[in-house]
Amino acid sequence: MSPTGPNPGAGERRSGGAVPELRASRDVLAEVKALARVRANRGVARRLGSPFVVYTALLLAKLLLLRYFCFGEVAWSHIGADASAVAVLTGLIALALPARGGRIAYWCLNALVSLLLFAAALYFAHFGSMPTYTALLELHQVPQVKDSVRSTMDPLYVLFFLDLPVLALFGFVRRRVRARRLPAVRSLSRRRWLALIVIVACAGISAGGIRQGLAIDNELAAADREGFLGYQVIAAIQAGQASRSANAANLADTASEVRTLQATYPYRDAGSSGSGAGQTQPGADGAAPAFFGTAKGMNLIVLQLEAFQNFPIHLSVGGQEVTPVLNKLADMGFYFSRVFQQIGQGNTSDAEFMANTSVFPTAKIAMSTGYGDRALPSLPRLLRQSGYKAYTFHVNDVKFWDRNRLYPALGFDGYFDKPNYVNDHFNEFGASDEELYRFGLSELSKLGASGTPFYAQFVTASSHFPFKVPADKQRLTVPASLEGTQLGDYLIAANYTDYAIGRLIDGLKADGLWDRTVLAVYGDHFGLQPDDNDPAWVGETLGIRYDSRISRFNIPFIVHVPGQQQGEPIKRVGGQLDMMPTIANLLGVRPADGNIVAFGHDLLNIEHNIVGSRYYLPTGSFFNDQVLFVPGTGFDDGTAVSLDTLEPVGDVAPYRRDYDYIMKLMGLSDRYVRLLPKRS
């Protein structure tokens, strides 16, 4: 051994041998890191790509399926709106959650959207309108009308849910058989940056479309253009705009704006006396309006008939009158044959709201739900000022459609709901119209005996969809060609409803009330479902003219005044907003005396009218003396149908003024009802 230290050659050999080994180790480490980076990048792509792409594609397919169910086709030019909206939702999950949590979140989002789209398809089939998020507030009502819902359900709606069990099973199996893998180097920043880019790009596309959709008055056109998800955003923005507009106004100024606007519409011809703005005020010459006070001090009974259209009046089938009782009332009283429904999202409850307030429903929410906390200027409150007692009768639970809030808001003294009636199991609501009137008459007889004038509202249910009358209650025999059809069932139900009214009238006569009671009858909304009743077939079968919109939305309005022997058939166009001013005029009370801002008009004292509608028909639709007008994306691409011939009208330009007027009037109505004070 060298005196100076270790053998240099040995050292060199050891060093020289170590260098290649070290280099090899470094090369292996580099390869491992490179592989890890590749795997990490693949993981990023897999974590963002696979679930993101799969669930985005699935949700897009379901949105397109909803388009098909609602509009009968897939507008391929509008797919971008659905795709961008879905990508924003799935992109947020990719941005916020890791792979395992992300997969669960994707599945939950898919399940939630599937349920919403299923509900939307069912809602559209039943109501003919695209639901907004506010309709979710009414989901608790579904069990009350389960028979109606079941009858409109398409078996194909199950397609919204077919993928859910498959994906759940795949996820379960994947977790059980997943092999061990080397930990990958995760690059969350890359995944999140990529997700953020997707979100920003798609949100920008959606925002541009939503901005265009906000300019479309027609809700169905907006939903078709921007898709279900985009339409929800549009509805939310519009609700916020309406709220801010109401907050910037006050009730007195809004009421003044209403009167000023109504004065611009020619409800009466120049020089005519009487009411000019629905308030039943003296005419220019100081004379009282026609028929004012004809029934002053008399009792009032109002019958709101479920799903009752006008065409059964004076109709005979197989030699039998479908509505003999109503025919007689129409021949003896005021029969308004051109009245049309104006209900909103609350359907039957909205009809009650309008007939008592003469205020448009907003069509964004059931008025009982959205405004049941208000003190509504109304017919019950107006009549109570004259010493009347006001009660309402309905065989269902008062909480159905939040009537427990609506009736106090309207100022009724009380209500009689389900527990008060003997359940004869007529239909899913329980008691029949006969039982409704039997109990109601017992209560009214007590008031009559005390000498207290009363206003009684009856909301019937025996002619509710799907129009199944128990065999032992059927009194009309339909031809064999109509047996088992919805039209045949509907005529049988209408006939029973008419029969029950006859029993009520008999009871009023027996109790000495008939000769001092005004009886008003109207339908709340259409009955025949358009998808199940081809208009040409209905017309040919019954020997009448039947239009899918004009005839469907035409409801009867009949008012019988004691002592009136000669009927007054009135063909003035009207709506449910016009009922309260008309009845008030006959009873000799003025809506203005009850601080009521009436958006409708006394049909006995106008020569011209316009009736706005925005549910089942898009916003901007109206009936006037000549036509039904329905907008497209706006006025210029709208269409009109003649009320007389039921044929299309080519030139819609003459109706521009009516369109602009009714849009302003409905906007003021929305602001007015928002400003009404809340009850303490």
TIBATOR-464692 format. One line per 8 residues: number of its first residue (from 1); their letters; for each residue x, y, z of C-alpha. Coordinates in pm, whole numbers, plus 50000, padded with zeros to 5 digits. Each point is the difference from the previous one (the first is absolute). Layout:
<sites>
NUM> A> X/Y/Z; ...
</sites>
This chain:
<sites>
1> MSPTGPNP> 50000/50000/50000; 50140/50339/49914; 50108/50207/50290; 49801/50287/49871; 49659/49831/50020; 49771/49770/49815; 50090/49852/49671; 49913/50257/49740
9> GAGERRSG> 49930/49741/49740; 49751/49830/50224; 49839/50331/50067; 49978/50074/49637; 49851/49663/49934; 49741/50047/50270; 49920/50349/49873; 49994/49891/49640
17> GAVPELRA> 49765/49715/50088; 49767/50225/50199; 49954/50260/49729; 49818/49774/49754; 49779/49865/50278; 49914/50352/50115; 49928/50106/49649; 49775/49700/49950
25> SRDVLAEV> 49815/50078/50321; 49952/50357/49890; 49872/49881/49664; 49754/49766/50165; 49885/50278/50231; 49956/50232/49704; 49796/49737/49820; 49784/49947/50309
33> KALARVRA> 49941/50374/50029; 49920/50025/49631; 49760/49709/50028; 49845/50162/50303; 49956/50322/49807; 49838/49814/49711; 49774/49817/50239; 49920/50323/50177
41> NRGVARRL> 49917/50170/49672; 49792/49703/49899; 49837/50020/50342; 49918/50363/49938; 49851/49915/49665; 49822/49703/50148; 49870/50192/50301; 49887/50294/49792
49> GSPFVVYT> 49932/49810/49681; 49828/49672/50071; 49736/50095/50262; 49973/50353/49866; 49940/49888/49642; 49773/49710/50095; 49772/50198/50229; 49997/50306/49777
57> ALLLAKLL> 49891/49780/49710; 49734/49825/50209; 49850/50323/50132; 50004/50155/49655; 49817/49697/49862; 49735/50036/50269; 49952/50369/49929; 49952/49915/49633
65> LLRYFCFG> 49751/49733/50103; 49804/50266/50191; 49997/50215/49687; 49852/49710/49807; 49729/49932/50259; 49903/50369/50025; 50047/50134/49649; 49972/49684/49792
73> EVAWSHIG> 50345/50041/49848; 50361/50075/50082; 50101/50342/49870; 50360/49920/49916; 50083/50368/49962; 49925/50043/50371; 50207/49709/50131; 50287/50234/50080
81> ADASAVAV> 49789/50168/50268; 49939/49668/50176; 50359/49880/49957; 50158/50315/50140; 49764/50007/50301; 50073/49636/50084; 50376/50049/49959; 49993/50280/50256
89> LTGLIALA> 49841/49768/50258; 50227/49703/49935; 50302/50229/49971; 49935/50136/50348; 50019/49648/50138; 50324/49936/49814; 50140/50325/50138; 49896/49951/50360
97> LPARGGRI> 50025/49630/50080; 50261/49723/49982; 49945/49692/49789; 49812/49779/50248; 49785/50279/50142; 49948/50132/49650; 49853/49673/49876; 49747/49999/50283
105> AYWCLNAL> 49914/50363/49933; 49956/49931/49628; 49763/49714/50075; 49798/50213/50245; 49980/50287/49751; 49884/49757/49733; 49732/49858/50231; 49877/50346/50101
113> VSLLLFAA> 49983/50132/49644; 49830/49679/49887; 49730/50049/50262; 49953/50366/49905; 49975/49920/49629; 49753/49720/50070; 49788/50244/50203; 50030/50263/49727
121> ALYFAHFG> 49884/49757/49731; 49704/49892/50214; 49918/50363/50083; 50011/50099/49635; 49776/49709/49901; 49745/50099/50264; 50012/50381/49982; 50146/50075/49657
129> SMPTYTAL> 50261/50235/50149; 50368/49968/50083; 50036/50008/50380; 50237/50241/50170; 50177/49941/50329; 49701/50154/50181; 49789/49700/49898; 50211/49795/50242
137> LELHQVPQ> 49814/50180/50279; 49688/49813/49891; 50142/49646/49982; 49827/49916/50328; 49668/50037/49815; 50070/49698/49775; 49862/49731/50237; 49667/50185/50004
145> VKDSVRST> 49958/49950/49624; 50180/49669/49958; 49731/49860/49767; 50036/50300/49771; 50379/49977/50005; 49995/49626/49935; 49770/50038/49701; 50232/50250/49828
153> MDPLYVLF> 50321/49807/50061; 50173/49866/49689; 50179/49666/50056; 50292/50140/49800; 50074/50239/50288; 50187/49709/50161; 50280/50076/49752; 50111/50280/50229
161> FLDLPVLA> 50103/49743/50262; 50127/49696/49807; 50368/50086/50037; 49992/50057/50377; 49999/49637/50119; 50257/49905/49735; 50239/50272/50112; 49945/49917/50366
169> LFGFVRRR> 50078/49632/49935; 50307/50088/49795; 50132/50223/50278; 49946/49726/50258; 50178/49735/49791; 50283/50238/49915; 50075/50061/50366; 49995/49626/50078
177> VRARRLPA> 50233/49886/49721; 50232/50299/49979; 50360/49872/50011; 50276/50155/50203; 50195/50260/49813; 50309/50199/50075; 49911/50343/50135; 49982/50245/49716
185> VRSLSRRR> 50138/50348/50018; 49680/50204/49990; 49987/50325/49817; 49683/50154/50137; 50098/50340/49873; 49995/49880/49640; 49661/49833/50042; 49855/50306/50163
193> WLALIVIV> 50139/50235/49741; 49849/49788/49725; 49665/49986/50181; 50010/50375/50056; 50057/50059/49629; 49698/49780/49917; 49781/50179/50255; 50095/50349/49886
201> ACAGISAG> 49955/49920/49631; 49665/49826/50043; 49872/50260/50247; 50078/50268/49745; 49806/49813/49733; 49705/49951/50236; 50004/50363/50110; 49979/50118/49641
209> GIRQGLAI> 49702/49778/49933; 49825/50097/50323; 50042/50367/49912; 49814/49934/49674; 49740/49787/50177; 49915/50282/50240; 49865/50198/49706; 49750/49725/49909
217> DNELAAAD> 49654/50048/50154; 49879/49656/49896; 50107/49760/50278; 49980/49692/49780; 50211/50165/49732; 50256/50098/50263; 50006/49646/50144; 50036/49852/49652
225> REGFLGYQ> 50283/50236/49910; 50201/49993/50323; 49911/49655/50131; 49861/49893/50336; 50299/50112/50208; 50045/50332/49824; 49629/50069/50034; 50027/49961/50378
233> VIAAIQAG> 50269/50267/50007; 49783/50227/49784; 49706/49952/50239; 50217/50084/50300; 50138/50316/49836; 49651/50115/49901; 49873/49939/50353; 50282/50213/50136
241> QASRSANA> 49927/50277/49752; 49629/49997/50093; 50086/50013/50370; 50233/50297/49954; 49739/50179/49789; 49736/49952/50271; 50238/50116/50272; 50061/50322/49810
249> ANLADTAS> 49626/50077/49973; 49709/50059/50237; 49643/49873/50002; 49821/50331/49947; 50210/50099/49699; 49963/49655/49848; 49620/50013/50038; 50002/50340/49831
257> EVRTLQAT> 50210/49861/49714; 49749/49718/49955; 49706/50239/49973; 50191/50226/49762; 50093/49707/49776; 49646/49858/50000; 49865/50338/49894; 50199/49969/49676
265> YPYRDAGS> 49818/49684/49889; 49662/50041/49823; 49793/49775/50225; 49705/50223/49918; 49913/50178/49683; 50034/50378/50001; 49701/50166/50167; 49882/49685/50180
273> SGSGAGQT> 49899/50022/50362; 50096/49752/50270; 50321/49850/50116; 50313/50076/49807; 50265/49828/50205; 49842/49708/50175; 49918/50192/50317; 49620/50012/49950
281> QPGADGAA> 49988/50378/50031; 49728/50232/49867; 50032/50093/49637; 50090/50336/49858; 49638/50113/50024; 49979/49902/50369; 49772/49701/49936; 50062/49673/50180
289> PAFFGTAK> 50138/49714/49792; 49750/49764/49843; 49854/49742/50244; 50169/50169/50296; 49837/49881/50323; 49758/49763/49823; 50065/49745/50277; 50091/50241/50280
297> GMNLIVLQ> 49996/49841/50345; 49944/49648/49866; 50204/49696/50100; 50273/49885/49763; 50100/49643/49920; 50291/49944/49762; 50064/49653/49861; 50349/49939/49861
305> LEAFQNFP> 49968/49687/49787; 50305/49779/49970; 50145/49959/49647; 49678/50128/49843; 50014/50124/49642; 49727/50189/49821; 49925/49758/49715; 49776/49762/50208
313> IHLSVGGQ> 49750/50286/50050; 49702/49940/49767; 50169/49684/49868; 49799/49680/49948; 50149/49653/49965; 49787/49705/49893; 49688/50209/50043; 50091/50098/50359
321> EVTPVLNK> 50087/50348/50125; 50342/49992/50160; 49929/50300/50227; 49622/50051/50029; 50025/50198/50326; 50266/50240/49873; 49813/50031/49670; 49696/50127/50189
329> LADMGFYF> 50212/50240/50207; 50162/50133/49682; 49661/50050/49838; 49866/50187/50305; 50304/50201/50108; 50308/50179/49871; 50196/49750/49791; 50350/50113/49901
337> SRVFQQIG> 50099/49749/49733; 50337/50148/49904; 50186/49993/50330; 50348/49849/50016; 50217/49858/50277; 50291/50212/50127; 50142/49773/50270; 50367/49978/50092
345> QGNTSDAE> 50215/49740/50171; 49744/49953/50278; 49734/49877/49757; 49672/49956/50196; 50120/50208/50294; 50104/50277/49761; 49647/50002/49858; 49869/50060/50353
353> FMANTSVF> 50256/50276/50044; 49904/50178/49677; 49623/49971/50040; 50031/50171/50338; 50269/50261/49932; 49997/50083/49626; 50382/49984/50006; 50216/49804/49756
361> PTAKIAMS> 50185/49698/50139; 50373/50043/49945; 50032/49652/49837; 50333/49965/50185; 49853/49851/50316; 49658/49899/50130; 49846/50316/50139; 49888/49816/50312
369> TGYGDRAL> 50361/49902/50067; 50172/50321/49895; 49749/50256/50127; 49796/49821/50264; 50167/50220/50261; 49844/50319/49858; 49681/50187/50086; 49844/49978/49654
377> PSLPRLLR> 49736/50256/49898; 49718/49766/49901; 49631/49930/49951; 49961/49842/50348; 50145/50309/50165; 49789/50228/49781; 49679/49817/50089; 50087/49979/50368
385> QSGYKAYT> 49991/50381/50000; 49630/49963/49913; 49932/49755/50283; 50053/49673/49814; 50155/49684/50142; 50238/49825/49760; 50081/49628/50005; 50159/49755/49760
393> FHVNDVKF> 49936/49626/49962; 50230/49733/49852; 50007/49622/50061; 50380/49977/50001; 50250/50076/50275; 50027/50377/50037; 50380/49972/49984; 49976/49880/49640
401> WDRNRLYP> 50145/50284/49791; 50051/50192/50327; 49635/50102/50022; 50044/50028/50375; 50201/50313/49914; 49795/50113/49699; 49662/50020/50172; 50112/50230/50284
409> ALGFDGYF> 50188/50208/49741; 49674/50041/49806; 49813/50098/50314; 49758/49708/50032; 49843/49967/50345; 50066/49628/49992; 50031/49686/49791; 49862/49646/50008
417> DKPNYVND> 50239/49736/49871; 50035/49621/49998; 49913/49909/50364; 49654/50156/49966; 49873/49763/49732; 49890/49638/49994; 50249/49819/49778; 49794/49817/49738
425> HFNEFGAS> 50322/49912/49813; 49898/50167/49677; 50359/50050/49881; 50350/50057/50138; 49882/50317/50177; 49735/49810/50194; 49654/50153/50022; 49778/50063/49698
433> DEELYRFG> 49848/50329/49884; 49668/49884/50142; 50158/49966/50344; 50176/50335/49956; 49668/50174/49936; 49812/49802/50268; 50231/50118/50273; 50034/50351/49857
441> LSELSKLG> 49626/50045/49983; 49965/49903/50366; 50242/50277/50095; 49846/50260/49770; 49652/49926/50128; 50116/50106/50347; 50123/50333/49863; 49682/50042/49798
449> ASGTPFYA> 49788/49942/50307; 50191/50270/50188; 49942/50253/49725; 50373/50047/49941; 50087/50037/49630; 50273/49763/49895; 50257/49938/49729; 50071/49628/49958
457> QFVTASSH> 50268/49866/49767; 49983/49631/49905; 50302/49836/49833; 49885/49676/49839; 50215/49692/49936; 49778/49729/49847; 50098/50091/49645; 50373/49989/50075
465> FPFKVPAD> 50238/49827/49760; 50002/49706/49914; 49617/50042/50003; 49911/49660/50145; 49647/50004/50141; 49892/49696/50207; 49759/49782/49806; 49714/50056/50247
473> KQRLTVPA> 50036/50378/49955; 50001/50005/49621; 49686/50150/49848; 50107/50051/49636; 50027/49715/49751; 50258/50076/49733; 50004/49836/49656; 50206/49682/49963
481> SLEGTQLG> 50260/50194/49801; 50074/50213/50307; 50005/49726/50261; 50341/49975/50168; 50127/50322/49840; 50103/50307/50195; 49738/50203/49813; 49727/49757/50100
489> DYLIAANY> 50115/50002/50364; 50015/50378/49994; 49641/50034/49877; 49879/49761/50270; 50186/50202/50265; 49861/50329/49867; 49651/49852/50007; 50040/49892/50363
497> TDYAIGRL> 50133/50345/50095; 49692/50152/49839; 49770/49758/50182; 50153/50089/50338; 49940/50371/49929; 49636/49914/49945; 49988/49835/50342; 50147/50316/50154
505> IDGLKADG> 49739/50218/49830; 49724/49769/50124; 50137/50036/50353; 50015/50379/49974; 49638/50007/49888; 49893/49770/50282; 50173/50222/50258; 49854/50321/49858
513> LWDRTVLA> 50340/50133/49887; 49969/49975/49622; 49795/50317/49951; 50255/50213/50187; 50325/49849/49880; 50215/50085/49697; 50156/49685/49854; 50322/50040/49797
521> VYGDHFGL> 50162/49702/49829; 50330/49978/49816; 50267/49748/49898; 50346/50020/50150; 50195/49864/49700; 49987/49758/49710; 49936/49628/50042; 50070/49811/49677
529> QPDDNDPA> 50370/49927/49965; 50125/50108/49655; 50228/49699/49950; 49711/49759/50049; 49732/50183/49802; 50065/50095/49641; 49801/50321/49937; 49872/49879/49663
537> WVGETLGI> 49879/49675/50157; 49831/50182/50289; 49825/50236/49759; 49888/49722/49766; 49885/49774/50284; 49793/50267/50174; 49892/50195/49692; 50160/50323/50120
545> RYDSRISR> 50298/50215/49910; 50287/49931/50237; 50337/50175/50005; 50300/49872/50197; 50041/50334/50176; 49697/50225/49954; 49744/49728/50080; 50221/49842/50265
553> FNIPFIVH> 50049/50322/50197; 49638/50116/49959; 49817/49962/50333; 49637/50079/50090; 49900/50296/50216; 49632/50015/50095; 49832/50233/50250; 49640/49944/50107
561> VPGQQQGE> 49822/50286/50177; 49668/49927/50178; 49700/50122/49809; 50180/49999/49667; 49786/49811/49749; 50161/50090/49669; 50359/49898/49941; 50271/50239/49886
569> PIKRVGGQ> 50246/49819/49772; 50313/50216/49996; 50279/49934/49751; 50237/50260/50139; 50346/49847/50037; 50093/49965/50365; 50223/49823/50248; 50009/49894/50362
577> LDMMPTIA> 50122/50348/50096; 49668/50140/49881; 49781/49789/50228; 50040/50197/50321; 49925/50345/49846; 49698/49855/49819; 49855/49837/50313; 50077/50308/50211
585> NLLGVRPA> 49804/50218/49756; 49692/49778/50030; 50022/50006/50380; 50026/50381/49998; 50349/50026/50151; 50295/50181/49848; 50346/49836/50006; 50163/50341/50047
593> DGNIVAFG> 49813/50036/50330; 50197/49702/50129; 50331/50139/49873; 49997/49732/49730; 50208/50065/49691; 49814/49785/49747; 50200/49884/49701; 49680/49853/49854
601> HDLLNIEH> 49679/50174/49895; 49626/49984/50045; 49892/49800/49694; 49653/50157/50011; 50140/50349/49944; 50273/49981/49734; 49992/49976/49621; 50354/49869/49948
609> NIVGSRYY> 50236/49789/50205; 50339/49835/50007; 50085/49694/50208; 50366/49929/50075; 50130/49650/50065; 50345/49859/50085; 49965/49642/50113; 49917/49714/49767
617> LPTGSFFN> 50045/50287/49753; 50326/50196/49998; 50032/50346/50150; 49870/50259/49757; 49706/49786/49884; 49661/50166/50006; 49639/49972/49885; 49837/50313/49866
625> DQVLFVPG> 49672/50057/49815; 50131/49832/49686; 50288/49760/50063; 50218/49792/50223; 50354/50130/49957; 50300/49788/50103; 50352/50148/49977; 50304/49822/49864
633> TGFDDGTA> 50325/50126/50146; 49823/50336/49995; 49713/50172/49823; 50132/50003/49644; 50017/49621/49963; 49673/49944/50187; 49684/49839/49861; 49629/50076/50026
641> VSLDTLEP> 49684/49790/49966; 49652/50141/49941; 49753/49942/50284; 49716/49984/49749; 50139/49770/49731; 50278/49823/50198; 50219/50061/49696; 50347/50160/50000
649> VGDVAPYR> 50021/50376/49948; 50280/50102/49764; 50067/50360/50100; 50070/50048/50372; 50123/50360/49967; 49665/50150/50117; 50045/49830/50339; 50335/50155/50091
657> RDYDYIMK> 49829/50259/50223; 49809/49730/50186; 50320/49801/50054; 50192/50298/50139; 49705/50091/50222; 49948/49659/50153; 50373/49954/50066; 50006/50330/50192
665> LMGLSDRY> 49680/49914/50187; 50127/49660/50113; 50329/50156/50108; 49814/50254/50212; 49785/49725/50149; 50312/49811/50109; 50142/50311/50161; 49667/50084/50165
673> VRLLPKRS> 49957/49661/50168; 50362/50002/50121; 49935/50335/50170; 49685/49894/50183; 50057/50007/50377; 50057/49680/50192; 49749/49893/50263; 50104/50047/50359
</sites>
